Amino acid sequence: MQVKKSSFVAALAAVSLACGGGGTGDPAGPPPPPPPGPPVSTATVGVYNDYFFPNSVNLTVGGSVTWNWVGSGHSVTSAGNPGFSPGATISNAPRTLGPVIFATAGTYSYYCTEHGASSGPYAGTMVGTIIVQ
Protein backbone atom coordinates (compact mmCIF):
# COMPACT_ATOMS: atom_id res chain seq x y z
CA MET A 1 0.00 0.00 0.00
CA GLN A 2 2.89 2.33 0.81
CA VAL A 3 4.30 1.87 -2.74
CA LYS A 4 0.98 2.86 -4.36
CA LYS A 5 0.71 5.95 -2.15
CA SER A 6 4.29 7.02 -2.98
CA SER A 7 3.65 6.49 -6.70
CA PHE A 8 0.49 8.58 -6.49
CA VAL A 9 2.27 11.45 -4.69
CA ALA A 10 5.13 11.36 -7.22
CA ALA A 11 2.68 11.43 -10.14
CA LEU A 12 0.74 14.31 -8.57
CA ALA A 13 3.97 16.29 -8.08
CA ALA A 14 4.99 15.68 -11.71
CA VAL A 15 1.62 16.91 -13.01
CA SER A 16 1.79 20.01 -10.82
CA LEU A 17 5.25 20.89 -12.13
CA ALA A 18 4.24 20.26 -15.74
CA CYS A 19 1.29 22.65 -15.45
CA GLY A 20 3.52 25.55 -14.53
CA GLY A 21 2.29 28.09 -12.06
CA GLY A 22 5.15 30.57 -11.97
CA GLY A 23 3.96 32.80 -14.83
CA THR A 24 2.41 36.24 -14.65
CA GLY A 25 -0.69 35.21 -16.57
CA ASP A 26 -0.07 37.90 -19.21
CA PRO A 27 0.11 36.49 -22.73
CA ALA A 28 3.04 37.56 -24.85
CA GLY A 29 0.64 38.98 -27.45
CA PRO A 30 1.02 38.85 -31.21
CA PRO A 31 4.43 39.43 -32.72
CA PRO A 32 5.08 42.98 -33.93
CA PRO A 33 4.34 43.67 -37.59
CA PRO A 34 7.31 43.36 -39.92
CA PRO A 35 9.19 46.60 -40.53
CA PRO A 36 8.22 48.47 -43.69
CA GLY A 37 10.35 47.85 -46.73
CA PRO A 38 13.09 50.27 -47.67
CA PRO A 39 11.98 53.49 -49.34
CA VAL A 40 11.80 53.44 -53.13
CA SER A 41 12.39 56.25 -55.62
CA THR A 42 9.28 55.56 -57.72
CA ALA A 43 5.99 53.87 -56.96
CA THR A 44 2.78 53.09 -58.79
CA VAL A 45 -0.54 52.94 -56.94
CA GLY A 46 -3.56 51.23 -58.49
CA VAL A 47 -6.88 53.05 -58.08
CA TYR A 48 -9.51 50.32 -57.87
CA ASN A 49 -13.27 50.55 -57.35
CA ASP A 50 -13.13 50.91 -53.55
CA TYR A 51 -9.46 50.94 -52.59
CA PHE A 52 -5.92 52.01 -53.45
CA PHE A 53 -3.25 49.32 -53.86
CA PRO A 54 -0.84 49.51 -52.28
CA ASN A 55 -2.45 51.85 -49.77
CA SER A 56 0.88 52.75 -48.16
CA VAL A 57 4.14 53.60 -49.94
CA ASN A 58 7.59 54.30 -48.46
CA LEU A 59 9.30 56.80 -50.73
CA THR A 60 12.70 58.51 -50.78
CA VAL A 61 12.85 62.31 -50.68
CA GLY A 62 12.53 63.48 -54.29
CA GLY A 63 10.75 60.27 -55.27
CA SER A 64 7.55 60.11 -57.28
CA VAL A 65 4.21 58.34 -57.26
CA THR A 66 1.95 57.66 -60.22
CA TRP A 67 -1.66 56.59 -59.72
CA ASN A 68 -3.19 54.34 -62.41
CA TRP A 69 -6.98 54.02 -62.58
CA VAL A 70 -8.33 50.49 -62.81
CA GLY A 71 -11.78 51.55 -61.57
CA SER A 72 -13.49 54.73 -62.73
CA GLY A 73 -14.66 57.98 -61.19
CA HIS A 74 -12.31 58.18 -58.21
CA SER A 75 -10.08 60.97 -56.93
CA VAL A 76 -6.73 61.31 -55.20
CA THR A 77 -7.37 64.12 -52.74
CA SER A 78 -4.66 65.30 -50.38
CA ALA A 79 -5.61 65.33 -46.68
CA GLY A 80 -3.78 66.98 -43.82
CA ASN A 81 -0.46 68.72 -43.62
CA PRO A 82 1.86 68.31 -45.42
CA GLY A 83 -0.32 68.14 -48.48
CA PHE A 84 0.15 67.69 -52.21
CA SER A 85 -1.75 68.97 -55.24
CA PRO A 86 -3.67 66.16 -57.03
CA GLY A 87 -7.40 66.14 -56.56
CA ALA A 88 -9.11 65.78 -59.91
CA THR A 89 -11.44 62.88 -60.58
CA ILE A 90 -10.00 60.84 -63.41
CA SER A 91 -12.17 58.37 -65.28
CA ASN A 92 -11.12 58.81 -68.91
CA ALA A 93 -7.94 58.09 -70.85
CA PRO A 94 -5.11 58.23 -70.02
CA ARG A 95 -6.47 57.21 -66.58
CA THR A 96 -3.16 58.17 -64.97
CA LEU A 97 -2.17 60.85 -62.48
CA GLY A 98 1.47 61.71 -62.06
CA PRO A 99 4.20 61.31 -61.59
CA VAL A 100 3.79 63.47 -58.49
CA ILE A 101 7.17 64.34 -56.94
CA PHE A 102 7.51 64.43 -53.14
CA ALA A 103 10.47 66.74 -52.41
CA THR A 104 10.00 67.04 -48.63
CA ALA A 105 10.10 64.34 -45.97
CA GLY A 106 6.83 63.71 -44.18
CA THR A 107 3.71 61.57 -44.12
CA TYR A 108 1.20 62.49 -46.81
CA SER A 109 -2.35 61.18 -46.52
CA TYR A 110 -4.89 61.05 -49.34
CA TYR A 111 -8.37 59.73 -50.01
CA CYS A 112 -11.07 59.37 -52.65
CA THR A 113 -13.74 62.04 -52.16
CA GLU A 114 -16.52 59.47 -52.61
CA HIS A 115 -15.15 56.29 -51.03
CA GLY A 116 -12.80 57.74 -48.45
CA ALA A 117 -15.44 59.84 -46.74
CA SER A 118 -15.36 60.36 -42.98
CA SER A 119 -18.87 58.87 -42.66
CA GLY A 120 -21.30 56.78 -44.66
CA PRO A 121 -21.16 53.26 -46.11
CA TYR A 122 -17.65 53.69 -47.55
CA ALA A 123 -16.12 55.57 -44.63
CA GLY A 124 -12.38 55.21 -44.74
CA THR A 125 -12.20 52.36 -47.24
CA MET A 126 -10.39 54.31 -49.93
CA VAL A 127 -7.51 56.06 -48.18
CA GLY A 128 -3.75 55.95 -48.62
CA THR A 129 -0.47 57.17 -47.21
CA ILE A 130 2.85 58.20 -48.74
CA ILE A 131 5.72 58.12 -46.22
CA VAL A 132 8.66 60.16 -47.53
CA GLN A 133 11.99 59.51 -45.80
Summary of the structure (lengths in Angstrom):
residues: 133
radius of gyration: 27.0
end to end distance: 76.0
largest distance: 92.0
contacts: 322
relative contact order: 0.19
helix: 13%
strand: 38%
